[in-house]
């Protein structure tokens, strides 16, 4: 988990990315700590020339990450994986 502290943020050049998402059927399960949507195939993310396929979507209640020390009621993660097994999470 990370805490994004606005006063400590530094500027930079953002990495370009493109999402190609569309309607798809999903398998939904509750693993005891989060709701997970699997079988989200066909949705892709391209980051800096690398293509990722969507692996799953899952939720956290209460949020894992913080902004200026404060959390949120919920958080959603869109998890993608490339051909080498590297993850990209939005």
N, C-alpha and C positions, 0 to 999 in steps of 0.2 A: 504493500500500500504506500501511496505517496501523499504528501501534503503540498499542494501548489500554493505558495506564498506569493501573492501578487507583488508585493514590494521588493521581492528578490528575483523576479522574473527578468530574464535578459532577452534582448532582441536577437533576431537572426533571420535567416531566409527559410521560410517553411518548405518542407519537402512536398512536391505536388503529389496528389493522390486522386483516384477516381473510383467511385463505387458503381457497380452494375448490379442493382438489386431488383427483384421482381417477385410477384406472388409465387408461393410455393407451399406445398403441404409440409407439415412438420410432425414429428413425434415428440410429445411433451411428457417429461417425467419430473418427479420430485425426488431428489437424492437425499432428502433430510435436512439440507441446509440451503438449497436454492432450487428454483424452477429452471429446468434446462429444456431448450428446444433443439432437437437434433434433426437430421435429415433435411437440412436447409440447402441442399445442393442447387447448383445453377447460379448462385449469387457469388460475385467476385469483387475483389478489391485489388487495385494496382497502385503500388507505392514506389516511386522512384524507379520505375522500369521493372519491378518484380511483381508477378501476378500471384495472388493468394485466393484460395477457395474458402468460402465460409464453412466453418467446422461446426459451430453451434452458437446459440444466443442464450445467455443466462442472466439471471437477476440476482442482486444482493439486497437484502433488507436487514439492516441499515447499510448505507454505502460503505465500501471498503476504503475509498479515497477521501481526502479532505481538501477543502479550499479555504485558505486563510485560517486553518485550524478547526473549521467547522465541517460537520458531516451533513448528509442529506438523508431523507427518508428511504430512498431507494437508488439503485444504480443498475444500469444495464450494460452488458459487455457483448459486443459482436466479435466473436473469435474467428480468425481466418488462419489458414496454414498454406505454406508454399510447398513446392515439390521436394524440398530438402528437409521439411519438418519445422521450419522456422515459423513462429507465430507473429501475427499482426492483430492487435486488439484495438477496437474503437470503443 
